[in-house]
């Protein structure tokens, strides 16, 4: 029993890697918010656009943090659908900029190691998170 409690305690205190992507609600703390796109499309639904607008309100609370957009394919497209992922990131960027987020704060990627670390889902989308 003592060994089990020590094992659980060590798991609870293991720090996360600073570059790890964690889905959550606190974008100012670096947790990612996912914006979904319709299957195989690069058009943001009205509901998903509302998520981006609500997210912009949260980003206003941490104006010194950089914003990273990580566009990923789900089961709706092959990993090689780079053009589709780039379009999706550009749409999210455009909405944030139109809502007053400085373009210099935003970096977007549709390829690289962050894509491999991103959580998978059936529907593609854009992960939005912040870094210092």
C-alpha contacts under 8 A as a table, 3 or more apart, distances in Angstrom:
res1	aa1	res2	aa2	distance
1	X	4	X	5.15
1	X	5	X	6.35
2	X	5	X	5.16
2	X	6	X	6.23
3	X	6	X	5.13
3	X	7	X	6.17
4	X	7	X	5.03
4	X	8	X	6.19
5	X	8	X	5.09
5	X	9	X	6.01
6	X	9	X	5.00
6	X	10	X	6.09
7	X	10	X	5.23
7	X	11	X	6.34
8	X	11	X	5.16
8	X	12	X	6.25
9	X	12	X	5.13
9	X	13	X	6.34
10	X	13	X	5.28
10	X	14	X	6.18
11	X	14	X	5.38
16	X	20	X	6.79
17	X	20	X	5.30
20	X	117	X	7.29
21	X	31	X	6.84
21	X	32	X	6.50
21	X	117	X	6.95
21	X	118	X	6.35
21	X	119	X	7.91
22	X	30	X	7.78
22	X	31	X	5.19
22	X	32	X	5.80
23	X	31	X	5.46
23	X	32	X	4.62
23	X	33	X	6.05
23	X	34	X	7.61
24	X	27	X	7.42
24	X	31	X	5.11
24	X	32	X	5.76
24	X	33	X	6.28
25	X	31	X	6.45
25	X	32	X	7.24
25	X	33	X	6.61
26	X	29	X	5.42
26	X	30	X	6.79
26	X	31	X	5.40
26	X	32	X	7.63
27	X	30	X	5.01
27	X	31	X	4.75
27	X	32	X	5.88
27	X	33	X	6.88
27	X	58	X	7.15
27	X	59	X	7.17
27	X	128	X	7.71
27	X	129	X	5.54
27	X	130	X	6.18
28	X	31	X	7.19
28	X	58	X	7.32
28	X	59	X	6.63
28	X	61	X	7.35
28	X	62	X	5.75
28	X	65	X	7.36
28	X	129	X	7.73
28	X	130	X	6.23
29	X	130	X	7.23
30	X	129	X	5.38
30	X	130	X	4.71
30	X	131	X	5.90
31	X	129	X	5.78
31	X	130	X	7.32
32	X	127	X	5.87
32	X	128	X	5.26
32	X	129	X	4.38
32	X	130	X	7.64
33	X	127	X	5.60
33	X	128	X	5.22
33	X	129	X	6.49
34	X	125	X	6.60
34	X	126	X	5.69
34	X	127	X	4.45
34	X	128	X	6.27
35	X	48	X	6.05
35	X	51	X	7.04
35	X	52	X	7.26
35	X	125	X	5.41
35	X	126	X	5.21
35	X	127	X	6.35
35	X	128	X	7.70
36	X	44	X	7.79
36	X	48	X	6.45
36	X	123	X	6.65
36	X	124	X	6.16
36	X	125	X	4.34
36	X	126	X	6.65
37	X	40	X	7.78
37	X	41	X	6.43
37	X	42	X	6.56
37	X	43	X	6.63
37	X	44	X	5.68
37	X	45	X	6.91
37	X	48	X	7.40
37	X	88	X	7.83
37	X	123	X	7.01
37	X	124	X	6.18
37	X	125	X	5.37
38	X	41	X	5.43
38	X	42	X	7.48
38	X	43	X	7.13
38	X	44	X	7.28
38	X	45	X	7.19
38	X	123	X	7.37
38	X	124	X	7.95
39	X	76	X	5.41
39	X	123	X	6.26
39	X	124	X	7.34
40	X	76	X	5.18
40	X	77	X	6.28
40	X	124	X	7.88
41	X	84	X	7.61
42	X	84	X	6.35
42	X	85	X	7.90
42	X	87	X	6.15
42	X	88	X	5.30
42	X	91	X	7.93
43	X	88	X	7.50
43	X	91	X	7.88
44	X	48	X	6.00
44	X	49	X	6.09
44	X	91	X	7.58
45	X	48	X	5.16
45	X	49	X	6.12
46	X	49	X	5.01
46	X	50	X	6.29
47	X	50	X	5.11
47	X	51	X	6.56
48	X	51	X	5.00
48	X	52	X	6.54
49	X	52	X	5.10
49	X	53	X	6.30
49	X	95	X	7.92
50	X	53	X	4.99
50	X	54	X	6.07
51	X	54	X	5.12
51	X	55	X	6.00
52	X	55	X	4.91
52	X	56	X	6.17
52	X	92	X	7.17
52	X	95	X	7.29
52	X	96	X	7.18
53	X	56	X	5.07
53	X	57	X	6.69
53	X	95	X	7.61
53	X	96	X	7.36
53	X	99	X	7.45
54	X	57	X	5.25
54	X	58	X	6.77
55	X	58	X	5.04
55	X	59	X	6.25
56	X	59	X	4.89
56	X	60	X	6.30
56	X	96	X	6.38
56	X	99	X	7.15
56	X	101	X	7.41
57	X	60	X	5.28
57	X	61	X	7.21
58	X	61	X	5.47
58	X	62	X	7.46
59	X	62	X	5.41
59	X	63	X	6.46
60	X	63	X	5.51
60	X	101	X	7.88
62	X	65	X	5.87
64	X	132	X	7.26
65	X	105	X	7.39
65	X	130	X	5.91
65	X	131	X	5.57
65	X	132	X	4.84
66	X	105	X	4.88
66	X	106	X	6.22
66	X	107	X	7.69
66	X	130	X	5.34
66	X	131	X	5.18
66	X	132	X	6.06
67	X	105	X	5.72
67	X	106	X	4.72
67	X	107	X	6.23
67	X	128	X	6.94
67	X	129	X	5.83
67	X	130	X	4.47
67	X	131	X	6.54
68	X	106	X	5.88
68	X	107	X	4.95
68	X	108	X	5.72
68	X	109	X	7.75
68	X	127	X	7.90
68	X	128	X	5.79
68	X	129	X	5.43
68	X	130	X	5.80
68	X	131	X	7.47
69	X	89	X	6.32
69	X	93	X	7.81
69	X	106	X	7.33
69	X	107	X	6.18
69	X	108	X	4.49
69	X	109	X	6.24
69	X	126	X	6.24
69	X	127	X	5.65
69	X	128	X	4.80
69	X	129	X	6.80
70	X	89	X	7.17
70	X	108	X	5.99
70	X	109	X	5.14
70	X	110	X	5.95
70	X	114	X	7.09
70	X	115	X	6.76
70	X	126	X	5.45
70	X	127	X	4.99
70	X	128	X	6.56
71	X	85	X	5.27
71	X	86	X	6.90
71	X	88	X	6.73
71	X	89	X	5.68
71	X	108	X	7.62
71	X	109	X	6.32
71	X	110	X	4.89
71	X	111	X	7.96
71	X	115	X	7.40
71	X	124	X	7.79
71	X	125	X	5.88
71	X	126	X	4.23
71	X	127	X	6.24
72	X	79	X	7.97
72	X	85	X	6.14
72	X	110	X	6.51
72	X	115	X	6.27
72	X	118	X	7.59
72	X	124	X	5.63
72	X	125	X	5.64
72	X	126	X	6.12
72	X	127	X	7.72
73	X	76	X	6.68
73	X	77	X	5.71
73	X	78	X	6.73
73	X	79	X	5.97
73	X	81	X	7.36
73	X	85	X	6.68
73	X	123	X	7.14
73	X	124	X	4.27
73	X	125	X	6.58
74	X	77	X	6.08
74	X	78	X	7.69
74	X	120	X	6.44
74	X	121	X	5.42
74	X	122	X	4.87
74	X	123	X	4.53
74	X	124	X	3.96
74	X	125	X	7.40
75	X	78	X	7.11
75	X	121	X	7.08
75	X	122	X	4.68
75	X	123	X	5.94
75	X	124	X	7.02
76	X	122	X	6.73
76	X	123	X	5.79
76	X	124	X	6.29
77	X	80	X	7.91
77	X	81	X	6.27
77	X	124	X	7.57
78	X	81	X	5.57
79	X	82	X	7.21
81	X	84	X	5.55
81	X	85	X	6.55
82	X	85	X	5.12
82	X	86	X	6.12
82	X	110	X	6.49
82	X	111	X	7.50
83	X	86	X	5.12
83	X	87	X	6.22
84	X	87	X	5.15
84	X	88	X	6.31
85	X	88	X	5.13
85	X	89	X	6.34
85	X	110	X	5.71
85	X	125	X	7.79
86	X	89	X	5.19
86	X	90	X	6.17
86	X	109	X	7.46
86	X	110	X	5.77
87	X	90	X	5.06
87	X	91	X	6.27
88	X	91	X	5.21
88	X	92	X	6.51
88	X	125	X	7.09
88	X	126	X	6.85
89	X	92	X	5.28
89	X	93	X	6.11
89	X	108	X	6.35
89	X	109	X	7.54
89	X	110	X	7.59
89	X	126	X	6.25
90	X	93	X	4.99
90	X	94	X	6.01
90	X	108	X	7.88
91	X	94	X	5.09
91	X	95	X	6.38
92	X	95	X	5.27
92	X	96	X	6.32
92	X	126	X	7.69
93	X	96	X	5.20
93	X	97	X	6.11
93	X	103	X	7.88
93	X	106	X	7.27
93	X	108	X	7.96
94	X	97	X	5.18
94	X	98	X	6.00
95	X	98	X	5.06
95	X	99	X	6.22
96	X	99	X	5.09
96	X	100	X	6.58
96	X	101	X	5.46
97	X	100	X	5.18
97	X	101	X	4.72
97	X	102	X	6.09
97	X	103	X	5.91
98	X	101	X	7.26
101	X	105	X	7.45
102	X	105	X	5.57
102	X	106	X	7.34
103	X	106	X	5.44
104	X	107	X	7.86
109	X	112	X	7.47
110	X	115	X	6.91
111	X	114	X	7.37
111	X	115	X	5.82
112	X	115	X	5.70
112	X	116	X	7.13
113	X	116	X	5.21
113	X	117	X	6.48
114	X	117	X	5.09
114	X	118	X	6.14
115	X	118	X	5.25
121	X	124	X	6.94
